[in-house]
Structure formats: C-alpha cells, structure tokens
Amino acid sequence: MAYVINEDCVACGTCISECPVEAISEGDIYKIDPEVCTECGTCADVCPTGAISLGK
C-alpha cells in the first residue's frame, strides 16, 4: 500500500527531494503516485506537518 498525503499538506516541498523514486508531484496539496511509491517511508519521516501516512 502506497503512502498518501492528506489535507494537512502545506506544499512546503520537503518531501519531494527526499523521495528516491520521484513519486511525489507538486500542487496545492502534493500527491504520491501509488504506482511508483516503494513504501520506503522517507517522505513521511521528513514531513513537518505529519500529512503523509501509509494508505489503507
């Protein structure tokens, strides 16, 4: 199950440079491509607002 970004995202950009497979795309709320995400959790570890979690 891929990681997801919820509405707490403030589009700060911290997660984008940390993703080793470039699965995150920019926007008002960032998105993670579930087809590309390898579930490493690096994005969730660096998110300052806790907006990233493992999807259900």
N, C-alpha and C positions, 0 to 999 in steps of 0.2 A: 504494500500500500504506500503510495507516494505521500510526501509531505504536502501540506496545503497552507495557504496564507489567508488569514481571516481579516475582518474589517478593522482590526486594531492596527493594521499596517499603516505607517506614516510615509511610506515611499522614500525612506532615507538612503537606500542603496547599499547598506552594509552587507546584505546577503548576496547580492549579485556577484561581487568579486570573490566571494568565498566558495561559490558552487563550482565543484571540479568538472561538472559536465554541462555547464551553461544552460541549466533547465529553467532558470528564472527569467521572466520578461518584465520590463518596466510598464508602469501605468499608474493611475491614481491609487490603485491597490495592486501590488505586484502579483504575478501569477506563476505557479510552478507547473511545468508540463509533466503530467504523470507518466507519459511515455518515455521521458528522458531521465527523470529522477531515479537515482540509485539508492535512495533511502539512507544516505550516509549521515544525515542529521546536522551537518556543518552549518547550514543556514539557520536552523532553529537555535543552535548554540550561540550564534552571534547576534540574533535579533534583539534589539534593545527594548522592544515593546512586548515581546513574547507572542507575537502574532503568527508564528509558524509552529505547526504541530503535525504529527503523523495523522494522515487521513484515516477515515473509518470505512 
